[in-house]
């Protein structure tokens, strides 16, 4: 029942909040897909006690829209800007957006354009 509710909410989210973005896998061709745009703030402290804060632009993409898992170096085009998929502070470059693994939450950083 919970999985069904999440799938239903994901469909509503994609219909009402998603925008078109260009997604280019590393070494692949750009495809237009729909994604919900968000952000994540990562905080870490190094061995010297220096505190770092990194904010990423996130793109929530249903798993079925990508042929393979996102990887560092993939690119997302959004509103005329290029974002590179990255792994901040030793984290993975993406995580599941929900417990049932229906969508990727992809972390990216503005790199140009």
Secondary structure, DSSP 8 states (H G I E B T S, - for coil): -HHHHHHHHHHHHHHHT-EEEEEE-TTS-EEEEEEEEEEEEEEEE-TT--EEEEEEEEEEEEGGGSSS---TT-EEEETTEEEEE--GGG--SEEESSTT--EEEEEEEEEE-
